[in-house]
Amino acid sequence: MRFASCRFCGVFALAALVATHALAEGNAPAGYPGRGRIGIEVQPMTAELREFFAAPAEYGLLIVRVEAERPAQQAGLRVGDVIIAAADEPLARPHDLVAIVARAAAGTPLALTIVRGGKQQKILVTPDGDPATATALDAWHQGLRDY
């Protein structure tokens, strides 16, 4: 995963690298989805990016990539959108979104609150596949703490 330069991005890039490596090596926790369930890549935001995109000062994630033919694209999400909440939970860090999407029920739309063009709106996206188990999510988060 690629991230723009900011003081927190190294941690998130490392987390993404660890997760990607674990999945590629078959070391993902049992019960954890084998790939992202909606098909986007996000990054944390600096104060300047928050101001530029008219996002809240304390939270929000910038979409930097949308995968073709995946749920996010089908729902209308775009590069440059800022996701400020998922299931009405504010998003401060990329792994906040990962955890919410990972546990979202199969076949059930997930409400994302975004900022686009300075205006807030809700977009429903239905994640691919089955949700992660609570045990798998705990194991994944523990794996991130180990780095």
PyMOL commands that set and color helices and strands:
alter all, ss='L'
color gray80, all
select helices_A, chain A and resi 9-24+47-53+71-75+94-103+134-145
alter helices_A, ss='H'
color red, helices_A
select strands_A, chain A and resi 40-44+61-66+82-86+89-90+110-116+119-125
alter strands_A, ss='S'
color yellow, strands_A
deselect
rebuild
show_as cartoon
